[in-house]
């Protein structure tokens, strides 16, 4: 079993991971462990088992419970957690003012040395956004990457399924509203990259 060298995993941690994967029945997929900060996955590559950073989509699949709320919204997966706050938004100046419950979504970002960045899709699970940021940063040249982070957002509940399904184009549309139903609600959380 090989471990992706970009993970820069200590030998002792790699041995624990190999032991854990070896004890799993069948072909393991994404998994989370207390001995490594970010989710990992196992795949077959050139006849060998290969441990690498899990993607946001793989972590979403791992964490999705399928427990749908009875709210008549067409969620693309698990519904987003309620924030307990009401979002007031307005599409156009002088248009209808809407008020509805807010819910939490997360997006990963990789900040580049150039000052630009790469933003990931929106997820209902923070761990999925972290996995996206971590795995994306590892795919880029180390010299290019400055940092990685997860940004927490709150969004009006009716807008959340479209945001989760359509991503960046939908977030740009929502941000052009007179008063947007999508807002960041806290400072970004750092995603620790291998040294």
Secondary structure, 3 states (H helix, E strand, C coil): CEECHHHCCCHHHHHHHHHHHHHCCCCCCCEEECCEEEEEEEEEECCEEEEEECCHHHHHHHHCCCCCCCCCCCCCCCCCCEEEEEEEEECCCCCCEEEEEEEEEEEEEEEECCCCEEEEEEECCHHHHHHHHHHHHHHCCCCCEEEEEEEEEEEEHHHHHHHHHHCHHHHHHHHCCCECCEEECCCCEECCCCC
